[in-house]
Amino acid sequence: MSDSTPDPQQALCGTKGQYRRLFENAPTPMWVFDNETLRILVVNKAAIRLYGYSREEFLAMSAKDLRPSYEVRRFMRHLSQMRPWHTSNAGIWKHRRKDGTVVDREITATRVMFRGKEGWLVSSREVDPAPPHTSSEPKRPPRP
């Protein structure tokens, strides 16, 4: 007679693998960076495709390296004001791709524990462009 009780350790390993695959294959660019050093700890395929850095290049970078130099001070100030263990819609940020182009991204971040370190899980969404003004309707001046 065999014991059909699932092995808890095996179940936990299976769950971790499922979450790792969900993160890795998510269509939204994501990464985790260390709260103290700002080093990028893990990055998914969508971020690698969008930003153009290899996985190894990403993992050698800090979260500051994804920004143009003029945005770093704002980023550091924002980090110091973020509430621990809450999800933050951080707003729109300028990010620098490997080829040097700067893109606007809508950033959401949440504090996580990753490999025993406090970090931030970041998702990077495309900024919706403003709808074009149609010539059939007159453009109205803004209200005071």
N, C-alpha and C positions, 0 to 999 in steps of 0.2 A: 504494500500500500504506500503510495507516494504522498508526500505533503504538498498540497496545492497552495499553501500560504506563500504569497510573494515575498521575496527577500527585500526588506526595506532599503538596504544599501544599493541593491541593483535598481530598485524603483527610483531612488534619488538620482543615481547616475543617469538613468534614462530621461528623467525630467530636466536635469541640467543640460543634457545634449539637445533636447527639444528647444529649450530657451536659447541656447547658443545658436542653433540653426535659424530660429526665428529672427534673432538679432542680425546675424550674418547675412541673411537673405531678404531682409526687410527692404521695401522699395524706397524708403526714406533714408537719406544719409544720416548716420548716427555714429557717435563715438563716446567714449568715457575718458575723462581726464581726472588726474589726481588733484584733490582739493588743495593740497599743500604745495606740491612742486609744479603743478599745472601740466605735467607730462601726460601725453595721450597714452592710455593704457591698452585700448582696444578700439578698432574701427571696423565698420562694415563695408561690404562690397559697393553699396550705393555711394558712399562717401568717397571711396577710392576712384570710382568712375567719374563722379562730378568734379572733384578737386584735382584729379590728375596725378596725385602723389601715389607711389607704391605703398603697400602695407608697411614695409620696412621704413620708408621715409616718414610716414605718419607717426610710427611708433618712436621715432627719434625726435619728434617735434613736441613743442608745448602748445597749449591752447592759444597762447599769444602769437605764435608763428602763423596762424591762419588769418590773422588780421593785418591790414596795412598798418604801418608804424603810427599813423595819426589816430588810429582807433584803440591802440593799446592802453592808453591812460583811461579812456572811458570804460574799457573792458575791466580793468583792474578796480576801478571805482564801483562798477556794477557788481562785481563779484563780492566786494566787501559789504555790499548792502543786501545781498540775497539772504533770505531766511533759510536756515538749515532745515532739511527734511521736508521741504515744500516744493511743489512744482512751480516753476516760474516761466511765464510767457515773457521772455527777455526782450522781445520786440525785434526790430529790424536792425541787422548788423551788416557791415561790409566785411566780406571774406575775400581772401586772396587765393586764387588757384595757382597751381604750379607754374603755369605759363605766364603768370603775372597779372592776368585779368582780375579785376575786382568785381564781385557780384554781390547784389543785395540778397540776404537770406533772412527769413523769419525764424528765430531761434526759440526753442523751448528746452528747458533744462530741469532736471530733478536730481536731488541728492541721492546717491546710492552707496552701498558698500560693495566694493569690487576687489576680489583677491585680498581681503583684509584691510583695504584702504578706503577712506572716505573719498568719494569722487562725485563727479557730475556726469549724468547721462544726458547727452545733448542730441536733439534732433534738429535738422536743418531743412527748412521748407522753402520752396521757391516763393518769391513774393509775387502776388497777383498784380499784373500791370493794371494801371488805371484804365477804365473803359474809355475808348476813344470818343471824342466829342463829335456828334453827328451834325452835319451842316444844315439838316432840315429843322433843327430847333435852335432858336436864338440862344446865344450864351448870355446867361444872366450874371450881373455883378454879384459878388458875395454880399450877404446881408450884414449890416453892422452889428 
